[in-house]
Amino acid sequence: MLSAVHLAEILTDRFGVPISGEAADDSEGKRGTFRPIDIPPTQGFSVEILIGWRTVEAQFVSGTYAAQLLGSMGNASPDQRAAFGAFVRSAINDGARVTFRVNDHDVDPFEPSKWPGDWRSLALAMTKGPTVIDGTSPTALDALALTWSSRLLGTVLALVPLEPVEPESEGESEGGGQQILVTRYERSQINRAACIEIHGARCKVCRFDFALVYGVIGEGFIEVHHIEPVSGIAPGTIVDPAKDLAPVCPNCHAMLHRRKPPYTIEELRAMLREAPARTIATQGIDTGH
């Protein structure tokens, strides 16, 4: 059985949104269900993942009374749609088939200008297979579940309004009427997750990987650098996580900002290439030769 509670904790940390997780095994394979805690189930959504013999599938499941949620997703901003596209592209690049149907019609995820404005239904899924799956390794199964649940959760959260909305009444209303209950979250957290999804959690400058050095506690840890300084971004500018953000370790991040405007990734890489000779000359480091 998948370690759904642990995976939910990782997803919570990754997206900055409290996530719950449940797991079950059946004749088709191992299942996991993840949903935001702060949205009533009937008005929100869940991400369900199934790991079969040679196939893994993650799909979006909307609540019974999720009309307001779907309507909000249909009115997502260009910035949100760019993040959505980043997660989808990552899945396709990893060999997945992506289903994206709005109001029972296939929609191109990379042509947001052609999306319908009034969303009444949404079918969103990522399927990869046939593929080799090590069903004997709980660690490998959890890693697979985390990868695909994170990708699909990211595509959905990219379009969900993550601004505070005051409820009209307490409790859960079964017919609509009540506003979506979502705590204030940082939109930048979704862009950060999209950046890591695209580029990985290895530093773009020095290639340091916290997971390789620190193990579990370093899994997914990295900072994200704005190629264009935040202070210089004009209001309304669409941030593309693939082009405008880069994962960097804290050391390299600090060094990038030692100048205004910051050094580029390429400039800092060049400094690192020169560093061994410079360090040996000034500190007398024994290279063993």
N, C-alpha and C positions, 0 to 999 in steps of 0.2 A: 504494500500500500504506500502511496506517495506521502511524503512528510508535509502535508498541506499547511499545517499551522506554521511550521518553520519557513516554508516558501512564502506564505502570506506576510511574515515578518520582513523578509527580504524585499518583497514587492512594496510594502509600506514604506520602507526606508528609501527605496529607489524612486518612488513617485511622490512621496510626501503626502499620500492619501491613505488613511487607515483602511486596511484590507483584511477581510476574514477568509479563511480557507477550510474546505472540507474535502475528504478523500473517500473513495470507495473502489472496490474491485468487483468486476463482474465477468461474464463469459467473453465480453468483447475486449477487455483489457483493464488498464488502470485509469481511473477517472479522478479529476480534481476540479473543484468549483471555487472560484474566487470572486468576491464582490465587495464594493465599497461599503463600509460600515455605516457611514453617515447619511446614506440615502435609503429610505424605506424600500424593502425588496420589491413591492408591487409597483413602485414608481421609478425604480432604478434598473439595474442590469447586473448580470453576472457574466464571467468568462469561464467557459467550461472546456476542459482539455481531456482528450482521450488518447492514451498511448496503447496502440494495439500491437500485433505481432510485428508488422513491418511499416506501420503508418502512425503518424502523430497528427492530431487535428485539434485546433482551438477554434471555438466559435462564440459569438456574441449572442446572449439571450436576454431579451428585454422583459421587463416586468409587465404584468397584466395591464397596469394603468400608467404606462410610461410614455403617453402621448406628448406630455410637456418636455420630457427629456429628449425625445426624438426631434421635436420641433426646434429645440435649442441647438441640437447637433447640426440640423440643416441650416441654421443661421450662423454657423461658426465663422469667425473672422479669417481673413487671408493668412494671418500668422498661425492660427490653429490648424488650418488646412495644410500648411506647409509641414508642420510637425507630423500630422497624420500621414502625409505622403512619405515622410522619412521612414516611419516605421514600416509602412507597406513595402517600400522599395527594399528595405533590409530583408524582409521575409522572402521576397521574390529572388533576391540575389543569393539567398541560402537554399533555393530550390523549391520553394513552396508555391502552391497554387492558391491564389487569393480570390475569394468570392466577395463581391461588393454589389449588392442589389438594393436599390431604394425604390419603394413603392412597387415592388415586383418587377423592376426593370434593371438590367445590368448597367452599371455606371463605371466610367473610367476613373479610378482613384487619382490619376495624375492630371485630370482635366476638371478641376473644381469649378471653373466658370460655367461648366455645362451641367453641374449638379442641380437637381430640382430644389426649389426653395422650401416646399412644404413636405416634410418627411412624415409619412404615416406608418411606414414599416421599414425595417432594415435587416438585411441578411448579410452578415460579415463573418468570414471564416478564413482560416489559413490551414492548408493541408499539405503535408509533406510525406511522400511515399511513392513507390516502395523505397525503404531505407533500412540500413542495418541498425537494429536496436538491441542493446544488451539487456535483456530482461532479467538477468541474474544479478545485476548490480544495482542495489537501491540508490547508490550515489549517482550512477549514470542516469537512472530514470528520473531522479529529482532534478538533475541538471537539465535534462531534456524538457521536463515539465516547466521549469523556471524560464528557459529560453523562449518557449512558445506562448506561455501564458503572459509573459512580460511583453512580448511583441504585440499580442492582440490587445492586452490591457492598455498599452501605450497608444494604439490607434484610436481606441474609444475615448480615453481620457483627454487626448489631444483635442477632441471636438466638444467635450463636455464643458459647460460653463463652470469655471472654478472660482466664482465670485460669491460673496455671502448673499444669501437670499433669506429674508425673514419669513417664517411660516405664517400663514393666515390664521391657523389654529393649531392647537397641540394635537399630537397623535397622528396616525396615518389615515388618510382619507381614501376610501375605495371608490373613487369615481372621478378622480382628477380634482380640480379646484385648488388643492393645496400646492404651494410652490415646492420646487425641488429643494430638499434640505442638504446643503453642502457647506461645510465649514470653509473659511477663507484659506486658500492654498496659494502658493506661489506659481504663477504660470511658468516662470523660468525653470521650475523643477521638472516640468514636462519636457521642455526643450533640452534640459540637461540630460534627462533619461534618453531622449531621442539621439542626442549627440553620442552618448556611450553605446547605444544600440548600433549606430552606424560605424563608429570608429573603434569600438572596443574600449577596455579600461586600462590600456597600456599607454604610457606617456608618449605623446607624439614627438617629443624632443629627444629624451634620453632612453626611451623604450622600457622604463622601469615598470614592473608589474607587481603590485602589492600582494596579489593572491599567491604568486610564486614564492615570495619572500616570507610573508606573514601567515599564509594558509587561510583558513576560513574567515578570520576577522578582516583580512584584506580583500576578500572577494567583492569585486565591483567598486572598490574605493578608488576614486580619482577626482581631481578638480577639473572644472571646465573653464576654458579661457575664451573670451570674446575676441575674435580676430580684430574686429573694429571695437575700440573702447566704448563701453556703455555710455559714457558721457558724450561721445561723438555721434551716437545713433539718433537720427532725427525721429521725432514722433511719427508713428504710423508706419515706420520701416518694418518690412516683413523679415523676420529672422529665420534663415534657413539653417537648421541644425547641421546639415551636411557640409555647408560651405562657410558658415559664419562662426561656428564653435569648434573647439578642439580640446580633447582630453589631455591634461598635463599634470604631472606630479606637483606637489606643493613647492618643491625646490625650484623647478623650472618655471613654475607660475610666478614665483617671486622674482626670478631673474628676468623674465620677460618684461616685468613692470619696473625694472630698474631705470628705464628711460621713458620719457614722454615725447612723442608717442611710443608705445611699447615696441620692443624688438619683435621681429617676425620669428615665426617658428624656424624658418630656414637660417636666419642669422644666428640664433642660439645653437642650432645644430652645428653650424660651422665653428662656433666657439668650442663646443665639446670635442669636435674632431681635433682641434689644436691643443686641447687640454692635456692629454697624456704627455706630450713632449714638454709642455710648459711646466707641468707638475713635477716631472722627473728632474728637470733642470733646477727648479727653485727649492724643492723639498728633499731632493736626494732619495727618492723612493727606489727601493731595490726591486728591479723587475725580474730577478731570478736568472738573468742571462749573464 
